[in-house]
Each structure stands twice: as C-alpha cells, then as structure tokens.
C-alpha cells in the first residue's frame, strides 16, 4: 500500500497503472486525510448457480400454494 497526495498522484498519472500493479493499493490524500483508494480491477465474479442454491435449501413440508391459500383465508 502506498499513500500519496493529490499533487503526487497528478505527477505520476502517466504511470498510475504501473504503480497500482506494483503496490496493489494506493491511498490518495488531501491535507493528509484519506480521500480515495485506488485498487486494481479483479476478474469477474462467478455468477451463482441458482439450481445448486435451490438444491442446497431444505425442502418445505407444505407446498407454497397451500401456504398462500392459508394466508389468504386468514385475511
């Protein structure tokens, strides 16, 4: 992690990609207070498999249409 002021960042803007690759994280400050954090872009996250998620959940004892009917009858 490297900390640099806005002025230093502007001077290094031409090689910002190299700095981020080297340091992995850059904190930009203004008046010695953190203003921004620059991180490298990570690869895309794997999208969840909804079938696997549904299969991992416990089965309901009562079907959803029965639960809906019971809810409507209570109103």
Helices and strands as residue ranges (DSSP letters): E 2-5, H 6-11, G 13-15, H 16-23, E 25-30, E 33-39, H 50-56, H 64-74
